[in-house]
Amino acid sequence: MTILAQLAATIEARKSADPDSSWTAKLLSKGPEKCAQKFGEEAIEACMAVAKGDRENLVYEAADVLYHLLVMLAAREVTLEEVLAELARREGTSGLAEKAARG
């Protein structure tokens, strides 16, 4: 199991945890919109690290982005496996061709 799969499983398990005992449960209890807001905040922080050329902070913020992405997906009952299947479907397809196919 990859670390992302482990993290996704932990997030899934925390859905039923007490929000006072788990940051993940607390985020999920606030609903998908709050999870999306936190993901956006972390993405902005990662972008700021890129703009500043702060490699060390980018690694830290990228980890936060991945975590909050998985929480946001869990809030809408989308699994990591579904996202990975979509990436696999796109494998070998030009990014330009894939984008054009979406219209």
MODELLER restraints for C-alpha pairs under 7 A, 6 or more apart:
rsr = mdl.restraints
at = mdl.atoms
rsr.add(forms.Gaussian(group=physical.xy_distance, feature=features.Distance(at['CA:8:A'], at['CA:70:A']), mean=6.20, stdev=0.5))
rsr.add(forms.Gaussian(group=physical.xy_distance, feature=features.Distance(at['CA:8:A'], at['CA:80:A']), mean=6.76, stdev=0.5))
rsr.add(forms.Gaussian(group=physical.xy_distance, feature=features.Distance(at['CA:11:A'], at['CA:24:A']), mean=6.51, stdev=0.5))
rsr.add(forms.Gaussian(group=physical.xy_distance, feature=features.Distance(at['CA:11:A'], at['CA:71:A']), mean=6.56, stdev=0.5))
rsr.add(forms.Gaussian(group=physical.xy_distance, feature=features.Distance(at['CA:12:A'], at['CA:74:A']), mean=6.84, stdev=0.5))
rsr.add(forms.Gaussian(group=physical.xy_distance, feature=features.Distance(at['CA:14:A'], at['CA:24:A']), mean=6.33, stdev=0.5))
rsr.add(forms.Gaussian(group=physical.xy_distance, feature=features.Distance(at['CA:14:A'], at['CA:25:A']), mean=5.48, stdev=0.5))
rsr.add(forms.Gaussian(group=physical.xy_distance, feature=features.Distance(at['CA:15:A'], at['CA:25:A']), mean=5.42, stdev=0.5))
rsr.add(forms.Gaussian(group=physical.xy_distance, feature=features.Distance(at['CA:15:A'], at['CA:28:A']), mean=6.77, stdev=0.5))
rsr.add(forms.Gaussian(group=physical.xy_distance, feature=features.Distance(at['CA:17:A'], at['CA:25:A']), mean=5.76, stdev=0.5))
rsr.add(forms.Gaussian(group=physical.xy_distance, feature=features.Distance(at['CA:18:A'], at['CA:25:A']), mean=6.42, stdev=0.5))
rsr.add(forms.Gaussian(group=physical.xy_distance, feature=features.Distance(at['CA:19:A'], at['CA:25:A']), mean=4.65, stdev=0.5))
rsr.add(forms.Gaussian(group=physical.xy_distance, feature=features.Distance(at['CA:19:A'], at['CA:26:A']), mean=4.12, stdev=0.5))
rsr.add(forms.Gaussian(group=physical.xy_distance, feature=features.Distance(at['CA:19:A'], at['CA:29:A']), mean=6.83, stdev=0.5))
rsr.add(forms.Gaussian(group=physical.xy_distance, feature=features.Distance(at['CA:20:A'], at['CA:26:A']), mean=6.74, stdev=0.5))
rsr.add(forms.Gaussian(group=physical.xy_distance, feature=features.Distance(at['CA:27:A'], at['CA:34:A']), mean=6.98, stdev=0.5))
rsr.add(forms.Gaussian(group=physical.xy_distance, feature=features.Distance(at['CA:27:A'], at['CA:35:A']), mean=6.10, stdev=0.5))
rsr.add(forms.Gaussian(group=physical.xy_distance, feature=features.Distance(at['CA:28:A'], at['CA:35:A']), mean=6.74, stdev=0.5))
rsr.add(forms.Gaussian(group=physical.xy_distance, feature=features.Distance(at['CA:28:A'], at['CA:75:A']), mean=6.03, stdev=0.5))
rsr.add(forms.Gaussian(group=physical.xy_distance, feature=features.Distance(at['CA:31:A'], at['CA:75:A']), mean=6.71, stdev=0.5))
rsr.add(forms.Gaussian(group=physical.xy_distance, feature=features.Distance(at['CA:32:A'], at['CA:72:A']), mean=6.23, stdev=0.5))
rsr.add(forms.Gaussian(group=physical.xy_distance, feature=features.Distance(at['CA:32:A'], at['CA:75:A']), mean=5.08, stdev=0.5))
rsr.add(forms.Gaussian(group=physical.xy_distance, feature=features.Distance(at['CA:32:A'], at['CA:76:A']), mean=6.49, stdev=0.5))
rsr.add(forms.Gaussian(group=physical.xy_distance, feature=features.Distance(at['CA:35:A'], at['CA:71:A']), mean=6.61, stdev=0.5))
rsr.add(forms.Gaussian(group=physical.xy_distance, feature=features.Distance(at['CA:35:A'], at['CA:72:A']), mean=4.99, stdev=0.5))
rsr.add(forms.Gaussian(group=physical.xy_distance, feature=features.Distance(at['CA:36:A'], at['CA:72:A']), mean=5.71, stdev=0.5))
rsr.add(forms.Gaussian(group=physical.xy_distance, feature=features.Distance(at['CA:38:A'], at['CA:68:A']), mean=6.74, stdev=0.5))
rsr.add(forms.Gaussian(group=physical.xy_distance, feature=features.Distance(at['CA:39:A'], at['CA:65:A']), mean=6.18, stdev=0.5))
rsr.add(forms.Gaussian(group=physical.xy_distance, feature=features.Distance(at['CA:39:A'], at['CA:68:A']), mean=4.99, stdev=0.5))
rsr.add(forms.Gaussian(group=physical.xy_distance, feature=features.Distance(at['CA:39:A'], at['CA:69:A']), mean=5.92, stdev=0.5))
rsr.add(forms.Gaussian(group=physical.xy_distance, feature=features.Distance(at['CA:42:A'], at['CA:61:A']), mean=6.56, stdev=0.5))
rsr.add(forms.Gaussian(group=physical.xy_distance, feature=features.Distance(at['CA:42:A'], at['CA:64:A']), mean=6.27, stdev=0.5))
rsr.add(forms.Gaussian(group=physical.xy_distance, feature=features.Distance(at['CA:42:A'], at['CA:65:A']), mean=5.39, stdev=0.5))
rsr.add(forms.Gaussian(group=physical.xy_distance, feature=features.Distance(at['CA:43:A'], at['CA:65:A']), mean=5.74, stdev=0.5))
rsr.add(forms.Gaussian(group=physical.xy_distance, feature=features.Distance(at['CA:45:A'], at['CA:61:A']), mean=6.44, stdev=0.5))
rsr.add(forms.Gaussian(group=physical.xy_distance, feature=features.Distance(at['CA:46:A'], at['CA:58:A']), mean=5.52, stdev=0.5))
rsr.add(forms.Gaussian(group=physical.xy_distance, feature=features.Distance(at['CA:46:A'], at['CA:61:A']), mean=4.99, stdev=0.5))
rsr.add(forms.Gaussian(group=physical.xy_distance, feature=features.Distance(at['CA:46:A'], at['CA:62:A']), mean=5.98, stdev=0.5))
rsr.add(forms.Gaussian(group=physical.xy_distance, feature=features.Distance(at['CA:49:A'], at['CA:55:A']), mean=6.98, stdev=0.5))
rsr.add(forms.Gaussian(group=physical.xy_distance, feature=features.Distance(at['CA:49:A'], at['CA:57:A']), mean=6.00, stdev=0.5))
rsr.add(forms.Gaussian(group=physical.xy_distance, feature=features.Distance(at['CA:49:A'], at['CA:58:A']), mean=5.09, stdev=0.5))
rsr.add(forms.Gaussian(group=physical.xy_distance, feature=features.Distance(at['CA:50:A'], at['CA:58:A']), mean=6.40, stdev=0.5))
rsr.add(forms.Gaussian(group=physical.xy_distance, feature=features.Distance(at['CA:73:A'], at['CA:79:A']), mean=6.56, stdev=0.5))
